[in-house]
Amino acid sequence: MAGRLVVAGGGQAAFALVAKLRALKDERPITIVAGEASFPYQRPPLSKKYLLREMDLERLLYRPAAWYGEHDIDIRLSTTVTAIDRAARTVSLSDGSILDYETLAIATGSTPRRLPDAVGGNLEGVYVVRDFIDADKLADEMKPGRRALIIGGGYIGLEAAAVARNLGLDVTVIEMADRILQRVASAATSSIVREIHTTRGVDIREGAGLVRLVGIDGRVTAAELTDGTTLPVDLVIVGIGVVANDTIAHDAGLAVANGILVDEFGRTEDPAIHAMGDCAVLPFKGLNIRLESVQNAVDQAEAVAALLAGGSAPYEPKPWFWSDQYDVKLQIAGFGLGHDETIVRAGQREGSVSVWYFRQGKFIAVDAINDAKAYVTGKKLLDLGVTPERAALEDPATDLKTLLQ
């Protein structure tokens, strides 16, 4: 039997790794060191169905508590790995104990960026949503007629804006960049998503940053913006990106760059240590990137599990993402970074549309808004490495299925 696998982290990637290992009949001892008090659970619903009280924590769990014992997995809740001794192959834990390992998997995820205290980030009524405790506190604030300010026009901020509007709050989104979704989507997609929100009453202010939050008796009451305006607010949701949790790797002398650098097998510089999920920087088409998605966390972790169980296949990312806002489903296949052209194509159903991304004439990604057929077709084309004929794609009469022939 192989020696102990220690997994630092208790999120999606950590669970996917150990579940796949056991599915592959790998019987090595496993210890998960999970920082939260809860058994591993889904995070995407926290800013959607859980916040809307349509799901409870028990429904978010990947598996019930008994599953871990049944599969001989030691899980230590409310505990973190604080240090790695690579020479001794041990990890120190926050409870003072030390664990030996043959293999260490770092799946510590990422942490939302918070506003500095100097601009009011420590005021009551200012939130980020990283775990169910954050979501519980925020849900208590979401009452009709209250004024919510969302700082950041990325997917997390826009999903929060959609939930707040659905609950009857007055919502303003501020985005310091020239447009919402500028870091992750095309101008065409930004325009489509902007209209989805503005038609539902969200005030979106692009090119507007925060100067500071103002409070009375420690509670946020207003926001001063870089455009010179002051907004009265009752609560603030901060969605300004995340920072990879790579401190323990950095302190152990491993290479990091807002994430832990790994190869195509998920290995760090130390062959006994792997990293996966949001905390890992991996190779993809000549780039070193972090893929912040459930899909990547699962697929990369399962690829590492297969390797540990005796396989030899590298991880080949096939990115896909999704975002639910109101009754709109945005599905994304591929990775549009560096695109130099887009084609916007109307779908067959009212309100459906897709944006197709190209770089130097090659098809690299698709954003499908309420258009499952465009998403499925685009994903298959990407899997096949096929660039569709431009004329056919631009013709609204073209059946997308024919692009696969």
Buried (B, 14 or more C-beta within 10 A) or exposed (E): EBEBBBBBBBBBBBBBBBBBBBEBEBEBBBBBBBBBEBBBBBBBBBBBBBBBEEBEBEEBBBBEEEBBEEBEBBBBBEBBBBBBEBEEBBBBBBEEEEBEBBBBBBBBBBBBBBBEEEBBBBBEBBBBBBBBEBBBEBBEBBEEEBBBBBBBBBBBBBBBBBBBBBBEBBBBBBBBBEBBBBEBBBEBBBBBBBEBBEEBEBBBBBEBBBBBBBBEEEEBBBBBBEEEEEBEBBBBBBBBBBBBBBBBBEEBEBBBEEBBBBBBBBBBBBEEBBBBBBBBBBBBEEEEBBBBBBBBBBBBBBBBBBBBBEEEEEBEBBBBBBBBBBEBBBBBBBBBBEBEEBBBBEBEEEEBBBBBBBBEEEBBBBBBBBBEBBBBBBBBBBEEEEBBEBEEBEEEEBEBEEBEE
